[in-house]
Amino acid sequence: MVSYAKTESSEASAPATNLQVLPETTSPSDLKSLMKRYERELGVSCSYCHVEDRESGVIDYASDENPRKHTARIMIAMLDDINSKHLSQLAGDRRYSEPVTCGSCHRGRANPQAFSQ
């Protein structure tokens, strides 16, 4: 796992910057929980989408230099659309009551396996 220059408490209380898809009102603790879920569901560490200084190990969460962060934003917006615009129309059907998450397709892999025919 990545080592951080900041302590857990300062990291958890620092306001997020450069949020473009997630609501700017997302609390630091909710953001940390969400990022941990993304890590688990994709089987990656923070530096997969965020820029990490190779020498110090410090992660620049606000940086947009890593192209995977752009991809992540598109995927987060897609999930929001699926859950809020499409699955919400099936509210009466319990088969669709669980929201779609990254793990629905990725299942712990950065690159989800294609369905075989």
N, CA, C and O atoms as a Tinker XYZ file with bonds, in Angstrom:
   468  protein
     1  N      0.840000   -1.180000    0.000000    73     2
     2  CA     0.000000    0.000000    0.000000    64     1     3
     3  C      0.878000    1.233000    0.000000    63     2     4     5
     4  O      2.048000    1.160000    0.378000    81     3
     5  N      0.347000    2.338000   -0.408000    73     3     6
     6  CA     1.076000    3.587000   -0.520000    64     5     7
     7  C      1.286000    4.185000    0.852000    63     6     8     9
     8  O      0.385000    4.161000    1.691000    81     7
     9  N      2.491000    4.730000    1.091000    73     7    10
    10  CA     2.721000    5.445000    2.335000    64     9    11
    11  C      2.455000    6.926000    2.095000    63    10    12    13
    12  O      2.733000    7.447000    1.015000    81    11
    13  N      1.923000    7.590000    3.093000    73    11    14
    14  CA     1.537000    8.975000    2.958000    64    13    15
    15  C      2.421000    9.859000    3.815000    63    14    16    17
    16  O      2.853000    9.460000    4.897000    81    15
    17  N      2.685000   11.047000    3.333000    73    15    18
    18  CA     3.434000   12.019000    4.108000    64    17    19
    19  C      2.546000   12.611000    5.199000    63    18    20    21
    20  O      3.035000   12.960000    6.274000    81    19
    21  N      1.266000   12.724000    4.936000    73    19    22
    22  CA     0.329000   13.268000    5.912000    64    21    23
    23  C     -0.109000   12.166000    6.871000    63    22    24    25
    24  O     -0.015000   10.980000    6.554000    81    23
    25  N     -0.579000   12.561000    8.027000    73    23    26
    26  CA    -1.132000   11.573000    8.952000    64    25    27
    27  C     -2.557000   11.269000    8.549000    63    26    28    29
    28  O     -3.186000   12.052000    7.838000    81    27
    29  N     -3.065000   10.150000    8.992000    73    27    30
    30  CA    -4.436000    9.758000    8.671000    64    29    31
    31  C     -5.422000   10.838000    9.101000    63    30    32    33
    32  O     -6.350000   11.151000    8.356000    81    31
    33  N     -5.239000   11.416000   10.294000    73    31    34
    34  CA    -6.209000   12.391000   10.778000    64    33    35
    35  C     -6.193000   13.660000    9.947000    63    34    36    37
    36  O     -7.255000   14.220000    9.675000    81    35
    37  N     -5.002000   14.144000    9.527000    73    35    38
    38  CA    -4.974000   15.355000    8.712000    64    37    39
    39  C     -5.514000   15.076000    7.320000    63    38    40    41
    40  O     -6.144000   15.943000    6.716000    81    39
    41  N     -5.277000   13.889000    6.810000    73    39    42
    42  CA    -5.779000   13.526000    5.491000    64    41    43
    43  C     -7.297000   13.424000    5.504000    63    42    44    45
    44  O     -7.957000   13.859000    4.560000    81    43
    45  N     -7.846000   12.862000    6.550000    73    43    46
    46  CA    -9.290000   12.667000    6.631000    64    45    47
    47  C    -10.038000   13.983000    6.830000    63    46    48    49
    48  O    -11.215000   14.082000    6.484000    81    47
    49  N     -9.366000   14.999000    7.386000    73    47    50
    50  CA   -10.062000   16.253000    7.643000    64    49    51
    51  C     -9.763000   17.325000    6.604000    63    50    52    53
    52  O    -10.413000   18.370000    6.604000    81    51
    53  N     -8.805000   17.096000    5.725000    73    51    54
    54  CA    -8.457000   18.086000    4.704000    64    53    55
    55  C     -9.573000   18.160000    3.667000    63    54    56    57
    56  O    -10.071000   17.129000    3.215000    81    55
    57  N     -9.970000   19.388000    3.284000    73    55    58
    58  CA   -11.024000   19.494000    2.271000    64    57    59
    59  C    -10.524000   19.014000    0.911000    63    58    60    61
    60  O     -9.366000   19.237000    0.556000    81    59
    61  N    -11.383000   18.367000    0.166000    73    59    62
    62  CA   -11.025000   17.863000   -1.160000    64    61    63
    63  C    -10.929000   19.021000   -2.138000    63    62    64    65
    64  O    -11.653000   20.010000   -2.027000    81    63
    65  N    -10.032000   18.882000   -3.089000    73    63    66
    66  CA    -9.899000   19.888000   -4.138000    64    65    67
    67  C    -10.008000   19.205000   -5.492000    63    66    68    69
    68  O     -9.708000   18.019000   -5.627000    81    67
    69  N    -10.437000   19.959000   -6.483000    73    67    70
    70  CA   -10.528000   19.495000   -7.866000    64    69    71
    71  C    -11.534000   18.357000   -8.046000    63    70    72    73
    72  O    -11.318000   17.466000   -8.868000    81    71
    73  N    -12.619000   18.381000   -7.292000    73    71    74
    74  CA   -13.693000   17.413000   -7.521000    64    73    75
    75  C    -14.497000   17.901000   -8.714000    63    74    76    77
    76  O    -15.025000   19.013000   -8.686000    81    75
    77  N    -14.601000   17.095000   -9.756000    73    75    78
    78  CA   -15.310000   17.496000  -10.967000    64    77    79
    79  C    -16.563000   16.675000  -11.222000    63    78    80    81
    80  O    -17.492000   17.155000  -11.871000    81    79
    81  N    -16.603000   15.450000  -10.724000    73    79    82
    82  CA   -17.772000   14.590000  -10.917000    64    81    83
    83  C    -18.480000   14.358000   -9.585000    63    82    84    85
    84  O    -19.707000   14.420000   -9.513000    81    83
    85  N    -17.728000   14.097000   -8.559000    73    83    86
    86  CA   -18.311000   13.925000   -7.229000    64    85    87
    87  C    -18.741000   15.288000   -6.699000    63    86    88    89
    88  O    -18.119000   16.298000   -7.028000    81    87
    89  N    -19.786000   15.333000   -5.892000    73    87    90
    90  CA   -20.249000   16.620000   -5.349000    64    89    91
    91  C    -19.161000   17.292000   -4.511000    63    90    92    93
    92  O    -18.462000   16.634000   -3.740000    81    91
    93  N    -19.028000   18.607000   -4.672000    73    91    94
    94  CA   -18.038000   19.359000   -3.894000    64    93    95
    95  C    -18.341000   19.307000   -2.405000    63    94    96    97
    96  O    -17.465000   19.572000   -1.582000    81    95
    97  N    -19.567000   18.970000   -2.058000    73    95    98
    98  CA   -19.971000   18.880000   -0.659000    64    97    99
    99  C    -19.618000   17.530000   -0.031000    63    98   100   101
   100  O    -19.920000   17.295000    1.139000    81    99
   101  N    -18.985000   16.650000   -0.796000    73    99   102
   102  CA   -18.593000   15.337000   -0.267000    64   101   103
   103  C    -17.636000   15.548000    0.896000    63   102   104   105
   104  O    -16.608000   16.208000    0.748000    81   103
   105  N    -17.969000   14.994000    2.036000    73   103   106
   106  CA   -17.119000   15.170000    3.217000    64   105   107
   107  C    -15.806000   14.406000    3.028000    63   106   108   109
   108  O    -15.765000   13.417000    2.296000    81   107
   109  N    -14.746000   14.856000    3.679000    73   107   110
   110  CA   -13.467000   14.144000    3.575000    64   109   111
   111  C    -13.575000   12.672000    3.973000    63   110   112   113
   112  O    -12.958000   11.816000    3.339000    81   111
   113  N    -14.351000   12.370000    5.013000    73   111   114
   114  CA   -14.467000   10.969000    5.430000    64   113   115
   115  C    -15.250000   10.143000    4.410000    63   114   116   117
   116  O    -14.913000    8.986000    4.161000    81   115
   117  N    -16.303000   10.735000    3.814000    73   115   118
   118  CA   -17.052000   10.025000    2.777000    64   117   119
   119  C    -16.189000    9.817000    1.535000    63   118   120   121
   120  O    -16.252000    8.765000    0.900000    81   119
   121  N    -15.390000   10.813000    1.192000    73   119   122
   122  CA   -14.504000   10.699000    0.036000    64   121   123
   123  C    -13.471000    9.594000    0.253000    63   122   124   125
   124  O    -13.189000    8.810000   -0.654000    81   123
   125  N    -12.919000    9.540000    1.446000    73   123   126
   126  CA   -11.931000    8.498000    1.752000    64   125   127
   127  C    -12.573000    7.114000    1.655000    63   126   128   129
   128  O    -11.971000    6.192000    1.104000    81   127
   129  N    -13.778000    6.961000    2.181000    73   127   130
   130  CA   -14.478000    5.672000    2.104000    64   129   131
   131  C    -14.764000    5.285000    0.656000    63   130   132   133
   132  O    -14.609000    4.126000    0.270000    81   131
   133  N    -15.177000    6.258000   -0.131000    73   131   134
   134  CA   -15.467000    6.000000   -1.538000    64   133   135
   135  C    -14.212000    5.586000   -2.291000    63   134   136   137
   136  O    -14.251000    4.651000   -3.090000    81   135
   137  N    -13.103000    6.270000   -2.046000    73   135   138
   138  CA   -11.841000    5.925000   -2.714000    64   137   139
   139  C    -11.360000    4.530000   -2.304000    63   138   140   141
   140  O    -10.831000    3.784000   -3.127000    81   139
   141  N    -11.544000    4.190000   -1.043000    73   139   142
   142  CA   -11.183000    2.840000   -0.580000    64   141   143
   143  C    -12.036000    1.797000   -1.295000    63   142   144   145
   144  O    -11.541000    0.727000   -1.649000    81   143
   145  N    -13.306000    2.103000   -1.507000    73   143   146
   146  CA   -14.175000    1.174000   -2.232000    64   145   147
   147  C    -13.706000    1.009000   -3.670000    63   146   148   149
   148  O    -13.678000   -0.107000   -4.189000    81   147
   149  N    -13.334000    2.121000   -4.324000    73   147   150
   150  CA   -12.813000    2.030000   -5.691000    64   149   151
   151  C    -11.555000    1.164000   -5.722000    63   150   152   153
   152  O    -11.395000    0.333000   -6.615000    81   151
   153  N    -10.671000    1.355000   -4.759000    73   151   154
   154  CA    -9.448000    0.539000   -4.686000    64   153   155
   155  C     -9.791000   -0.948000   -4.617000    63   154   156   157
   156  O     -9.233000   -1.764000   -5.352000    81   155
   157  N    -10.715000   -1.283000   -3.727000    73   155   158
   158  CA   -11.106000   -2.679000   -3.514000    64   157   159
   159  C    -11.800000   -3.253000   -4.757000    63   158   160   161
   160  O    -11.493000   -4.369000   -5.178000    81   159
   161  N    -12.722000   -2.504000   -5.334000    73   159   162
   162  CA   -13.495000   -3.020000   -6.458000    64   161   163
   163  C    -12.681000   -3.132000   -7.744000    63   162   164   165
   164  O    -13.012000   -3.930000   -8.621000    81   163
   165  N    -11.612000   -2.331000   -7.861000    73   163   166
   166  CA   -10.758000   -2.395000   -9.045000    64   165   167
   167  C     -9.444000   -3.122000   -8.778000    63   166   168   169
   168  O     -8.683000   -3.379000   -9.710000    81   167
   169  N     -9.169000   -3.454000   -7.528000    73   167   170
   170  CA    -7.928000   -4.141000   -7.186000    64   169   171
   171  C     -6.696000   -3.294000   -7.456000    63   170   172   173
   172  O     -5.680000   -3.811000   -7.919000    81   171
   173  N     -6.773000   -1.997000   -7.173000    73   171   174
   174  CA    -5.668000   -1.075000   -7.435000    64   173   175
   175  C     -5.363000   -0.263000   -6.188000    63   174   176   177
   176  O     -6.098000   -0.314000   -5.202000    81   175
   177  N     -4.264000    0.492000   -6.245000    73   175   178
   178  CA    -3.931000    1.429000   -5.169000    64   177   179
   179  C     -4.227000    2.847000   -5.652000    63   178   180   181
   180  O     -4.559000    3.053000   -6.819000    81   179
   181  N     -4.107000    3.810000   -4.767000    73   179   182
   182  CA    -4.403000    5.215000   -5.099000    64   181   183
   183  C     -3.627000    5.698000   -6.320000    63   182   184   185
   184  O     -4.151000    6.443000   -7.148000    81   183
   185  N     -2.378000    5.267000   -6.418000    73   183   186
   186  CA    -1.522000    5.761000   -7.499000    64   185   187
   187  C     -1.931000    5.231000   -8.876000    63   186   188   189
   188  O     -1.350000    5.630000   -9.884000    81   187
   189  N     -2.903000    4.356000   -8.929000    73   187   190
   190  CA    -3.400000    3.899000  -10.226000    64   189   191
   191  C     -4.059000    5.061000  -10.976000    63   190   192   193
   192  O     -3.896000    5.190000  -12.189000    81   191
   193  N     -4.798000    5.903000  -10.258000    73   191   194
   194  CA    -5.477000    7.052000  -10.873000    64   193   195
   195  C     -4.849000    8.389000  -10.498000    63   194   196   197
   196  O     -4.968000    9.365000  -11.239000    81   195
   197  N     -4.181000    8.433000   -9.352000    73   195   198
   198  CA    -3.598000    9.679000   -8.865000    64   197   199
   199  C     -2.082000    9.675000   -9.080000    63   198   200   201
   200  O     -1.457000    8.621000   -9.196000    81   199
   201  N     -1.513000   10.870000   -9.129000    73   199   202
   202  CA    -0.077000   11.028000   -9.361000    64   201   203
   203  C      0.678000   10.837000   -8.049000    63   202   204   205
   204  O      0.375000   11.476000   -7.042000    81   203
   205  N      1.664000    9.948000   -8.081000    73   203   206
   206  CA     2.495000    9.697000   -6.909000    64   205   207
   207  C      3.928000   10.113000   -7.214000    63   206   208   209
   208  O      4.486000    9.742000   -8.247000    81   207
   209  N      4.517000   10.883000   -6.311000    73   207   210
   210  CA     5.922000   11.254000   -6.446000    64   209   211
   211  C      6.755000   10.000000   -6.189000    63   210   212   213
   212  O      6.682000    9.407000   -5.113000    81   211
   213  N      7.541000    9.604000   -7.178000    73   211   214
   214  CA     8.293000    8.341000   -7.080000    64   213   215
   215  C      9.304000    8.338000   -5.944000    63   214   216   217
   216  O      9.559000    7.299000   -5.335000    81   215
   217  N      9.875000    9.491000   -5.661000    73   215   218
   218  CA    10.903000    9.544000   -4.615000    64   217   219
   219  C     10.318000    9.584000   -3.209000    63   218   220   221
   220  O     10.786000    8.875000   -2.318000    81   219
   221  N      9.296000   10.412000   -3.009000    73   219   222
   222  CA     8.759000   10.586000   -1.656000    64   221   223
   223  C      7.561000    9.688000   -1.359000    63   222   224   225
   224  O      7.252000    9.433000   -0.195000    81   223
   225  N      6.883000    9.207000   -2.406000    73   223   226
   226  CA     5.684000    8.404000   -2.197000    64   225   227
   227  C      4.451000    9.229000   -1.892000    63   226   228   229
   228  O      3.383000    8.671000   -1.643000    81   227
   229  N      4.578000   10.562000   -1.906000    73   227   230
   230  CA     3.442000   11.443000   -1.633000    64   229   231
   231  C      2.545000   11.490000   -2.864000    63   230   232   233
   232  O      3.019000   11.629000   -3.991000    81   231
   233  N      1.256000   11.374000   -2.630000    73   231   234
   234  CA     0.285000   11.382000   -3.728000    64   233   235
   235  C     -0.337000   12.766000   -3.840000    63   234   236   237
   236  O     -0.755000   13.362000   -2.847000    81   235
   237  N     -0.390000   13.261000   -5.068000    73   235   238
   238  CA    -1.042000   14.539000   -5.368000    64   237   239
   239  C     -2.440000   14.215000   -5.875000    63   238   240   241
   240  O     -2.638000   13.978000   -7.066000    81   239
   241  N     -3.398000   14.207000   -4.972000    73   239   242
   242  CA    -4.765000   13.807000   -5.312000    64   241   243
   243  C     -5.444000   14.784000   -6.256000    63   242   244   245
   244  O     -6.312000   14.378000   -7.029000    81   243
   245  N     -5.074000   16.067000   -6.216000    73   243   246
   246  CA    -5.730000   17.074000   -7.042000    64   245   247
   247  C     -5.213000   17.092000   -8.476000    63   246   248   249
   248  O     -5.893000   17.603000   -9.365000    81   247
   249  N     -4.047000   16.554000   -8.714000    73   247   250
   250  CA    -3.443000   16.600000  -10.045000    64   249   251
   251  C     -4.278000   15.838000  -11.072000    63   250   252   253
   252  O     -4.879000   14.806000  -10.774000    81   251
   253  N     -4.296000   16.380000  -12.290000    73   251   254
   254  CA    -4.985000   15.722000  -13.400000    64   253   255
   255  C     -3.993000   15.118000  -14.393000    63   254   256   257
   256  O     -4.376000   14.799000  -15.519000    81   255
   257  N     -2.743000   14.956000  -14.006000    73   255   258
   258  CA    -1.708000   14.456000  -14.921000    64   257   259
   259  C     -1.885000   13.000000  -15.308000    63   258   260   261
   260  O     -1.476000   12.608000  -16.401000    81   259
   261  N     -2.475000   12.191000  -14.453000    73   259   262
   262  CA    -2.651000   10.771000  -14.753000    64   261   263
   263  C     -3.911000   10.600000  -15.604000    63   262   264   265
   264  O     -5.008000   10.906000  -15.137000    81   263
   265  N     -3.774000   10.115000  -16.849000    73   263   266
   266  CA    -4.950000    9.969000  -17.715000    64   265   267
   267  C     -5.998000    8.997000  -17.169000    63   266   268   269
   268  O     -7.161000    9.062000  -17.567000    81   267
   269  N     -5.608000    8.113000  -16.279000    73   267   270
   270  CA    -6.596000    7.183000  -15.699000    64   269   271
   271  C     -7.613000    7.920000  -14.838000    63   270   272   273
   272  O     -8.735000    7.447000  -14.657000    81   271
   273  N     -7.225000    9.081000  -14.304000    73   271   274
   274  CA    -8.161000    9.862000  -13.500000    64   273   275
   275  C     -9.300000   10.371000  -14.388000    63   274   276   277
   276  O    -10.451000   10.402000  -13.953000    81   275
   277  N     -8.999000   10.758000  -15.593000    73   275   278
   278  CA   -10.028000   11.192000  -16.542000    64   277   279
   279  C    -10.982000   10.032000  -16.842000    63   278   280   281
   280  O    -12.201000   10.205000  -16.861000    81   279
   281  N    -10.409000    8.854000  -17.074000    73   279   282
   282  CA   -11.230000    7.664000  -17.326000    64   281   283
   283  C    -12.113000    7.371000  -16.118000    63   282   284   285
   284  O    -13.295000    7.063000  -16.272000    81   283
   285  N    -11.547000    7.465000  -14.924000    73   283   286
   286  CA   -12.321000    7.209000  -13.699000    64   285   287
   287  C    -13.499000    8.162000  -13.589000    63   286   288   289
   288  O    -14.595000    7.757000  -13.203000    81   287
   289  N    -13.278000    9.422000  -13.927000    73   287   290
   290  CA   -14.364000   10.402000  -13.863000    64   289   291
   291  C    -15.496000   10.028000  -14.825000    63   290   292   293
   292  O    -16.672000   10.140000  -14.481000    81   291
   293  N    -15.139000    9.594000  -16.008000    73   291   294
   294  CA   -16.160000    9.183000  -16.985000    64   293   295
   295  C    -16.935000    7.981000  -16.454000    63   294   296   297
   296  O    -18.160000    7.930000  -16.566000    81   295
   297  N    -16.224000    7.018000  -15.877000    73   295   298
   298  CA   -16.875000    5.819000  -15.353000    64   297   299
   299  C    -17.772000    6.144000  -14.160000    63   298   300   301
   300  O    -18.851000    5.567000  -14.028000    81   299
   301  N    -17.341000    7.060000  -13.288000    73   299   302
   302  CA   -18.158000    7.463000  -12.139000    64   301   303
   303  C    -19.438000    8.132000  -12.632000    63   302   304   305
   304  O    -20.519000    7.863000  -12.109000    81   303
   305  N    -19.323000    8.999000  -13.631000    73   303   306
   306  CA   -20.502000    9.659000  -14.198000    64   305   307
   307  C    -21.434000    8.640000  -14.847000    63   306   308   309
   308  O    -22.655000    8.758000  -14.748000    81   307
   309  N    -20.855000    7.638000  -15.512000    73   307   310
   310  CA   -21.661000    6.587000  -16.148000    64   309   311
   311  C    -22.461000    5.817000  -15.092000    63   310   312   313
   312  O    -23.652000    5.563000  -15.274000    81   311
   313  N    -21.801000    5.448000  -13.984000    73   311   314
   314  CA   -22.495000    4.726000  -12.922000    64   313   315
   315  C    -23.623000    5.569000  -12.336000    63   314   316   317
   316  O    -24.707000    5.060000  -12.053000    81   315
   317  N    -23.357000    6.861000  -12.159000    73   315   318
   318  CA   -24.389000    7.742000  -11.633000    64   317   319
   319  C    -25.591000    7.785000  -12.574000    63   318   320   321
   320  O    -26.736000    7.742000  -12.126000    81   319
   321  N    -25.328000    7.870000  -13.875000    73   319   322
   322  CA   -26.420000    7.861000  -14.857000    64   321   323
   323  C    -27.198000    6.551000  -14.816000    63   322   324   325
   324  O    -28.429000    6.558000  -14.808000    81   323
   325  N    -26.491000    5.441000  -14.790000    73   323   326
   326  CA   -27.159000    4.133000  -14.758000    64   325   327
   327  C    -28.058000    4.030000  -13.532000    63   326   328   329
   328  O    -29.218000    3.629000  -13.633000    81   327
   329  N    -27.514000    4.396000  -12.372000    73   327   330
   330  CA   -28.267000    4.246000  -11.128000    64   329   331
   331  C    -29.388000    5.270000  -10.978000    63   330   332   333
   332  O    -30.499000    4.918000  -10.582000    81   331
   333  N    -29.104000    6.533000  -11.290000    73   331   334
   334  CA   -30.105000    7.565000  -11.033000    64   333   335
   335  C    -31.108000    7.745000  -12.165000    63   334   336   337
   336  O    -32.273000    8.044000  -11.905000    81   335
   337  N    -30.695000    7.574000  -13.385000    73   335   338
   338  CA   -31.601000    7.815000  -14.511000    64   337   339
   339  C    -32.279000    6.550000  -15.019000    63   338   340   341
   340  O    -33.436000    6.595000  -15.438000    81   339
   341  N    -31.587000    5.442000  -14.988000    73   339   342
   342  CA   -32.123000    4.237000  -15.612000    64   341   343
   343  C    -32.694000    3.242000  -14.594000    63   342   344   345
   344  O    -33.862000    2.864000  -14.688000    81   343
   345  N    -31.887000    2.820000  -13.632000    73   343   346
   346  CA   -32.397000    1.853000  -12.652000    64   345   347
   347  C    -33.507000    2.450000  -11.805000    63   346   348   349
   348  O    -34.397000    1.731000  -11.349000    81   347
   349  N    -33.461000    3.758000  -11.592000    73   347   350
   350  CA   -34.516000    4.392000  -10.787000    64   349   351
   351  C    -35.888000    4.269000  -11.451000    63   350   352   353
   352  O    -36.912000    4.331000  -10.772000    81   351
   353  N    -35.913000    4.098000  -12.761000    73   351   354
   354  CA   -37.184000    3.922000  -13.467000    64   353   355
   355  C    -37.783000    2.540000  -13.210000    63   354   356   357
   356  O    -38.959000    2.304000  -13.485000    81   355
   357  N    -36.970000    1.637000  -12.683000    73   355   358
   358  CA   -37.422000    0.276000  -12.396000    64   357   359
   359  C    -37.641000    0.083000  -10.899000    63   358   360   361
   360  O    -37.502000   -1.025000  -10.382000    81   359
   361  N    -37.978000    1.149000  -10.220000    73   359   362
   362  CA   -38.068000    1.151000   -8.755000    64   361   363
   363  C    -38.955000    0.045000   -8.205000    63   362   364   365
   364  O    -38.691000   -0.458000   -7.113000    81   363
   365  N    -39.977000   -0.340000   -8.914000    73   363   366
   366  CA   -40.871000   -1.370000   -8.412000    64   365   367
   367  C    -40.353000   -2.780000   -8.588000    63   366   368   369
   368  O    -40.929000   -3.717000   -8.036000    81   367
   369  N    -39.295000   -2.955000   -9.333000    73   367   370
   370  CA   -38.757000   -4.282000   -9.625000    64   369   371
   371  C    -37.542000   -4.542000   -8.732000    63   370   372   373
   372  O    -36.481000   -3.953000   -8.939000    81   371
   373  N    -37.693000   -5.410000   -7.752000    73   371   374
   374  CA   -36.638000   -5.664000   -6.756000    64   373   375
   375  C    -35.350000   -6.232000   -7.365000    63   374   376   377
   376  O    -34.290000   -6.148000   -6.746000    81   375
   377  N    -35.431000   -6.801000   -8.558000    73   375   378
   378  CA   -34.217000   -7.325000   -9.187000    64   377   379
   379  C    -33.210000   -6.205000   -9.453000    63   378   380   381
   380  O    -32.014000   -6.467000   -9.583000    81   379
   381  N    -33.678000   -4.980000   -9.534000    73   379   382
   382  CA   -32.812000   -3.852000   -9.860000    64   381   383
   383  C    -32.677000   -2.881000   -8.693000    63   382   384   385
   384  O    -32.391000   -1.700000   -8.893000    81   383
   385  N    -32.878000   -3.371000   -7.491000    73   383   386
   386  CA   -32.818000   -2.493000   -6.325000    64   385   387
   387  C    -31.380000   -2.203000   -5.880000    63   386   388   389
   388  O    -31.134000   -1.187000   -5.231000    81   387
   389  N    -30.443000   -3.069000   -6.215000    73   387   390
   390  CA   -29.044000   -2.838000   -5.857000    64   389   391
   391  C    -28.390000   -1.931000   -6.888000    63   390   392   393
   392  O    -28.492000   -2.200000   -8.085000    81   391
   393  N    -27.718000   -0.862000   -6.459000    73   391   394
   394  CA   -27.060000    0.014000   -7.431000    64   393   395
   395  C    -25.869000   -0.672000   -8.093000    63   394   396   397
   396  O    -25.235000   -1.551000   -7.510000    81   395
   397  N    -25.585000   -0.259000   -9.302000    73   395   398
   398  CA   -24.410000   -0.736000  -10.022000    64   397   399
   399  C    -23.197000   -0.026000   -9.432000    63   398   400   401
   400  O    -23.247000    1.176000   -9.169000    81   399
   401  N    -22.114000   -0.759000   -9.226000    73   399   402
   402  CA   -20.866000   -0.177000   -8.715000    64   401   403
   403  C    -19.733000   -0.562000   -9.660000    63   402   404   405
   404  O    -19.933000   -1.332000  -10.600000    81   403
   405  N    -18.563000   -0.030000   -9.409000    73   403   406
   406  CA   -17.391000   -0.404000  -10.206000    64   405   407
   407  C    -17.189000   -1.922000  -10.160000    63   406   408   409
   408  O    -16.838000   -2.550000  -11.158000    81   407
   409  N    -17.420000   -2.490000   -8.978000    73   407   410
   410  CA   -17.228000   -3.916000   -8.793000    64   409   411
   411  C    -18.196000   -4.778000   -9.582000    63   410   412   413
   412  O    -17.936000   -5.963000   -9.792000    81   411
   413  N    -19.311000   -4.203000  -10.024000    73   411   414
   414  CA   -20.273000   -4.976000  -10.812000    64   413   415
   415  C    -19.618000   -5.543000  -12.060000    63   414   416   417
   416  O    -19.935000   -6.657000  -12.477000    81   415
   417  N    -18.718000   -4.796000  -12.653000    73   415   418
   418  CA   -18.019000   -5.259000  -13.861000    64   417   419
   419  C    -16.563000   -5.612000  -13.586000    63   418   420   421
   420  O    -16.057000   -6.616000  -14.087000    81   419
   421  N    -15.891000   -4.784000  -12.790000    73   419   422
   422  CA   -14.453000   -4.973000  -12.590000    64   421   423
   423  C    -14.127000   -6.183000  -11.725000    63   422   424   425
   424  O    -13.143000   -6.873000  -11.991000    81   423
   425  N    -14.907000   -6.453000  -10.722000    73   423   426
   426  CA   -14.726000   -7.609000   -9.846000    64   425   427
   427  C    -13.285000   -7.778000   -9.365000    63   426   428   429
   428  O    -12.707000   -8.863000   -9.425000    81   427
   429  N    -12.721000   -6.647000   -8.879000    73   427   430
   430  CA   -11.374000   -6.682000   -8.308000    64   429   431
   431  C    -10.255000   -6.613000   -9.321000    63   430   432   433
   432  O     -9.100000   -6.848000   -8.965000    81   431
   433  N    -10.550000   -6.302000  -10.565000    73   431   434
   434  CA    -9.534000   -6.217000  -11.614000    64   433   435
   435  C     -9.559000   -4.829000  -12.256000    63   434   436   437
   436  O    -10.626000   -4.281000  -12.531000    81   435
   437  N     -8.378000   -4.275000  -12.490000    73   435   438
   438  CA    -8.296000   -2.959000  -13.131000    64   437   439
   439  C     -8.915000   -2.995000  -14.528000    63   438   440   441
   440  O     -9.576000   -2.045000  -14.948000    81   439
   441  N     -8.698000   -4.081000  -15.231000    73   439   442
   442  CA    -9.259000   -4.259000  -16.577000    64   441   443
   443  C    -10.236000   -5.429000  -16.519000    63   442   444   445
   444  O     -9.821000   -6.586000  -16.451000    81   443
   445  N    -11.537000   -5.126000  -16.546000    73   443   446
   446  CA   -12.510000   -6.210000  -16.393000    64   445   447
   447  C    -12.440000   -7.194000  -17.559000    63   446   448   449
   448  O    -12.180000   -6.819000  -18.703000    81   447
   449  N    -12.675000   -8.433000  -17.240000    73   447   450
   450  CA   -12.692000   -9.475000  -18.285000    64   449   451
   451  C    -13.916000   -9.316000  -19.153000    63   450   452   453
   452  O    -14.997000   -8.983000  -18.667000    81   451
   453  N    -13.745000   -9.553000  -20.426000    73   451   454
   454  CA   -14.875000   -9.524000  -21.347000    64   453   455
   455  C    -15.727000  -10.758000  -21.138000    63   454   456   457
   456  O    -15.232000  -11.819000  -20.758000    81   455
   457  N    -17.006000  -10.604000  -21.390000    73   455   458
   458  CA   -17.906000  -11.765000  -21.306000    64   457   459
   459  C    -17.580000  -12.690000  -22.476000    63   458   460   461
   460  O    -17.412000  -12.240000  -23.610000    81   459
   461  N    -17.493000  -13.970000  -22.190000    73   459   462
   462  CA   -17.240000  -14.914000  -23.284000    64   461   463
   463  C    -18.578000  -15.395000  -23.829000    63   462   464   465
   464  O    -19.589000  -15.427000  -23.127000    81   463
   465  N    -18.550000  -15.760000  -25.081000    73   463   466
   466  CA   -19.795000  -16.168000  -25.739000    64   465   467
   467  C    -20.037000  -17.645000  -25.613000    63   466   468
   468  O    -21.042000  -18.150000  -26.112000    81   467
